Amino acid sequence: MTLKRFSQQEVVFAIFVVLFAAFALFLPGFATTQNMLTLLQNVAVLGILGLAMALVVIGRGIDISLIAALAVPPGLVLQMVQDGYSLPLSIAVALALALAFGLVNGWLIAYAEVPSLFATLATGLLLAGLGQASLFKLDVVQWSDGMKGFEHLGQGSVLGIPTPIIAFAAVCIVVALLLRNTRIGAYVYAIGDNPYGARVTGIPSRPIIVLQYVLAALIGCFAGFVLAASVNSMPTRIFNSTLIYDVILVVVLGGIGLSGGRGGVLNVIIGTLLIGTMLNGMTIMDISYSGQNLIKGMVLLAAVIADSFLNPRNEETAQQGDI
Amino acid sequence: MTDNVIEFRKATKLYAGVPAINEVDFQLRRGEIHALVGENGAGKSTLSKALAGVVTLTSGQLLINGAEVAPKTPLEARHLGVAMVFQENSLVPTMTVAQNLFLGQERFYNRLRGIYIAAQQFLQSLNFDVPPTATVSLLGAAKKQMVEIARAVLHQAQVIIFDEPTASLTPEEKAYFFDLVRDLKKRGVSIIFISHALEEALLLADRITVLRDGKHVVTDDVANFDRARIVQAMVGRDLSNTLYGKRKTEVRRAGERILSVQNLKMAPMVKNNSLSVFAGQITGVFGLVGAGRTETFKIVAGVLKRDFFHGGEILLNGKPVRYRVPAPAVQAGVAYVTEDRKVEGFFETMSIARNIYLGLLSKFPGGRFLLSSNEAQKTGDDWISRLKVRAISPKAKVVELSGGNQQKVVIAKSLTQEPDLIIFDEPTRGVDVGAIVEIHELINRLADEGKAVVVISSYLPEILALSDRILVSRQGKVVEEFSALDATEEKIMYAAIH
């Protein structure tokens, strides 16, 4: 009678364990230390982006412009260094750009009350277009000698752990502390749970919403630094890729409801692990890019359907108008 | 046996193992109006939802016209001749009346002119004065209800369930609605009428069934009931004297003038409204739906904005204020306890303690950058015991509580902010009888402590039982003021209507 209700994160974690075990058993070359490190390294950027997205989604928003924040400010660093500016100055300018970008997003959503989907869709296009049209000379912004030392962020290691993994872990801890243990975090959950209620309670909703998008842009920019340092360049065409869907996949798959107020850093980690294992396994099996998309799509559908079977929505939640 | 259109036999519905209704027997006779009354959570809605196919019974039988059935969707129930008019309007607001009537029955080629003509004829046959080409969102509450009823009749329902049909209606609209229901009865339709308003049940019904805690208590002809007996059956104890019956014999004296509103305007709801609120007493604000009471006080609390030009003045403690959002109003000591706690009140995914703690955080953020689970726990426990919130633990989620306990949590959230001016908007709407008494005691205590308290209510006995001073609002402004000592229901209603 009293069947235990599994939450989506438990279901996804179970799928991850099964998948991981299956790959380890049947896929030669999967369960090696080297491959594990590669796996984690490859998903670190995705995971950091997932954290930025989670911060916004928990507050009942969405940030489609994350990839622009990932590509353009770090690309600017490479370009400026190439043009002869010093590295610290370039980084400062890039961070200022990301900050300004987050402020614009936040202002549009909180004060001009543009729905987050449209606001960030537009600003993302704008920033990416700006970068490609006037900031960068080539689609792939190249590494230059002035960047020396910066590659440690993507290629170095501390005690044998690659730095991207450390970067991911660090952002995890910062975001987790922010969400769980600070007043800001409590406000974010409150706004995501019930925006009208949060307002009436006297929570400064609008500054908090702006802060969410500023943090998302800054974290996105940080992910871009890690990416650029790993591949020694910034391929700005990444904006045209399906990366943003992978980010949303991580967040939704991990169990952070798009209707806000639910989930946390743990969900992002679980979502990232599953996606990372899948991508890694499929790469070892040499499945084509379109085949990978097909499988990702099916996994997302399966997770969503499983969730709606295990946790049927009652009239109470149905009235909340999930996105 | 065939006398009964509907019969429930030992109907039980469990939600996560907890019975919402427990072995309920219920019969609805053909062509009768049967009122279903009980406290919140007594199982009225669950019983009718089982009938309307919204939920399915865990065990027990449902017989329609003597045949056992188990409708799984509202559509199946509709085919069995059962229609439900929901508390929340189930019409599509952007469509016209005619489109709503024929929703789900359109032909493949949906000729609008055709359905307008058909709808016109149909509405005329029912004597309903609703234009079929009007967009539903522009209609008043009563007209929307007419469309819902018309739709039920159009679907040839033998049984129509009304869930709190009169909650949003003005008295004239109510009278009209009652005529409609009686007319339906003449057509041989059987009606289940769920209501909190006992007077209405007594006025309208042929028989009354009282439910309590998911169990059937009593069913009898209306002639054998009076108010006291229903209340007695509902709560199992005699509350009728302590609740609304008692009249004030003395009133609190007005303290300082805390709030003064002058010529406040917000088109189209508030028109040149002027009023004052004093410390140390309860100011009751009565008015019919659309009188602009809620809007006026929402402007005071910063939830709504007044007109930009010629918007009038609000003086708080003598100083002019203009809040664009609620946060600065909260800082200034104004608390607004909403009439719609689900939309504007509590945070449903969070625990009771967290809900209350958020109120504290947003008023006194200083030095609370890091959350303290200790403080949250203590604040939660403290208010739970002060307001007698009944829950398994402070960690229980608010959404799992009954209406009365939810309301207490919302009130506690505001009281942690130590407000000087507290605005209660319909403080006991959807609250069970026991909690009403406790919330009324609390409101009285706040006034005794010297706070300025405003109670907005559409329920006259509540206004009379609580207020020291009564403001009557009509068409966007306060038109009369009474002392509680010389106010009567007749006087207040007269001021509110004319």
Interface residues (C-beta under 8 A of the other chain):
Chain A: M1 T2 R180 N181 T182 R183 I184 G185 A186 Y187 Y189 A190 D193 N194 Y196 G197 A198 R199 V200 T201 G202 I203 P204 S205 R206 G261 R262 E315 E316 Q319 Q320
Chain B: A16 G17 V54 E88 A301 V303 V325 P326 A327 A329 V330 Q331 Y336 T338 K342 V343 E344 G345 F346 F347 E348 T349 M350 R354 Y357 L358 G359 L361 S362 K363 P365 R368 F369 L370 L371 V399 K413 S414 Q417
